[in-house]
């Protein structure tokens, strides 16, 4: 009989990846929850979504063999709760929270791998003088104890930066309040019990070349199957591209695998795929751990497909079905692959996006190219969900090549051909009423100029982390 696999928030891109895995013809793939409700709404309605998924599963007439997901909160936590309820392989909720609650995660890392983490301290951004609680010299990073997609993370180089970041955090940190519902489901240690989603971490700067190790745990055995380099823009905070396979020395990659096994085993995370973000400081030959994510990275899926011949969904599905995972090596069509980000550093109104025929034409110069356009005409860039604090991504471009040089050349040609149209967001010089007085026949909408403050883009000479 075919296995019934439920995928939380499944979209067409990931469905294609899943259908291409080994033995994929033996799986019935079911969509569980609409991705628009989960992500694009801009709200994390955790309890509502969890109960909706639970109801759909209980109405299903047949065996439930696996429940999986490939995106961050709330999907990653919905998956583990449902796995427990329906008795299918998956990690415990406590182990997932030990990874996703950034303060709790740092406390566990400090026990197992203290030499691999920066100094950190938790603080309440709503306190009268939160800066007084932070013992670190400038620059340092601050970020919520729960976030996704680099949201609300700030590099602080002076008091002015801190005060502005606190203003933004106070206005927006409530977005992650549903995370607290999960904390109520487990027994928290005393030092974590009062640190809910309204709190933040301050961390010392760590530096070097950034990468992400993708791995899995099957019945307590930790394994890794690929490391992807994360190359950043000149502002050193926003990603320019992800590139696979990693160019880091083998000794460094081996060290990261050893650190991974140690921390994942310590946390007790089991029967799931995961990924861990690292830095390697070449000057000091030092490996730093940035963050643990309790899922595969869909950003890397097409890269694995292009280079290894199958995506990381293979690992996700094998482990979820209770099978020792299989993964090929270098059996794809390309030797190197990359996910590139098209970015703007100032908020703008999108007035036009590349036409379908323009996107299709890219295959002539870059066979196998995939383009994911994030926004639509009429949207502001800031309306696109899960942007980082310093830039706006308008599209992703996935490319394969036989060398890094060829990869970068292909991207350059694709970028030239993908035409977006924008309107600057400016502060109106006169009121709409004044414009209408001079032009009584004009439509009111034509007299309105959208206002927004441009995003500040700090530039750093030294490398440091793009904290999430």
VENVEN-V823261 format. One line per field, one symbol per residue. phi: phi as a letter, one per 20 degrees, with the letter a starting at -180 (. if undefined). Layout:
BEGIN
phi = ???
END
This chain:
BEGIN
phi = .feedddfmfdfgffffffeffmgfedeedfcmeffffdffmcdegfffffffgffffefeqfdeaccbcdfgefgeggfffgffdldgrfffgffffeeeffgfffffffecgfdcefbbebdfeffcfffeeeeffebdcaffcbblmfmdceddaffgfffffgffffcffgegggfffffeceefgfdgeeefeecddcffdcpeebcedbbcclneecccrcdfdddfgfmcefeadccffefggfffffffffggffffffnfblafabcecccefgelcddeeaddeafdffegfffgfednbeffgfgfgffemdffdbfcldeecebbbdddeccdbfbefdacgfgffffffffebgnfccdeedcgoeegfefflefecacedadcdccbebfgffffffgffffeeddcccfeceffcfgfffffecfeffgffeedfdaefffdfdcfefbfefe
END
